[in-house]
Amino acid sequence: MEDIPHRKLLRGVIILRKEDRDKVLDFLGGYSLTCHVREVKLTSEDEKKIRQFQD
């Protein structure tokens, strides 16, 4: 996850870019867990913070 821009909200809850979803789900598929995927509309402040990881 270090190379994927994301925001960790709570333990086990992350927000990431739609284009990174499949990569993360493939990674998590190797573990015994349940994943729920939701689309979330970010605030402009959240978008700025996520972009910082891309630079």
C-alpha positions as CSV (number, residue, x, y, z in Angstrom):
1,M,0.0,0.0,0.0
2,E,3.0,2.3,0.3
3,D,3.0,3.0,-3.4
4,I,-0.8,3.5,-3.7
5,P,-2.2,6.9,-2.8
6,H,-4.9,6.4,-0.1
7,R,-6.4,7.8,3.0
8,K,-6.9,5.5,6.0
9,L,-10.1,6.5,7.8
10,L,-10.4,3.8,10.5
11,R,-8.9,0.4,11.1
12,G,-9.7,-1.6,8.0
13,V,-11.2,1.4,6.1
14,I,-9.3,3.1,3.3
15,I,-10.2,5.5,0.5
16,L,-8.2,5.1,-2.7
17,R,-8.5,6.0,-6.4
18,K,-10.9,4.0,-8.5
19,E,-8.0,3.0,-10.8
20,D,-6.1,1.3,-7.9
21,R,-9.2,-0.7,-6.7
22,D,-8.4,-3.9,-8.6
23,K,-4.7,-3.9,-7.6
24,V,-5.7,-3.6,-3.9
25,L,-8.5,-6.2,-4.1
26,D,-6.1,-8.6,-5.8
27,F,-3.7,-8.1,-2.9
28,L,-6.3,-8.5,-0.2
29,G,-7.7,-11.6,-2.0
30,G,-4.7,-13.5,-0.5
31,Y,-6.2,-13.1,3.0
32,S,-9.2,-14.6,4.7
33,L,-11.4,-11.5,4.9
34,T,-14.5,-9.9,3.6
35,C,-14.2,-6.7,1.5
36,H,-16.9,-4.2,0.8
37,V,-16.4,-1.6,-1.9
38,R,-18.2,1.7,-2.0
39,E,-17.9,4.8,-4.2
40,V,-17.2,7.8,-2.0
41,K,-17.3,11.5,-3.2
42,L,-14.2,13.2,-1.6
43,T,-14.0,16.8,-0.5
44,S,-11.6,19.0,-2.3
45,E,-9.3,18.9,0.8
46,D,-9.2,15.1,0.7
47,E,-8.4,15.2,-3.0
48,K,-5.5,17.5,-2.4
49,K,-4.1,15.3,0.3
50,I,-4.3,12.2,-1.9
51,R,-2.6,14.0,-4.7
52,Q,0.4,14.7,-2.4
53,F,1.2,11.0,-2.5
54,Q,1.3,11.0,-6.3
55,D,4.1,13.6,-6.5
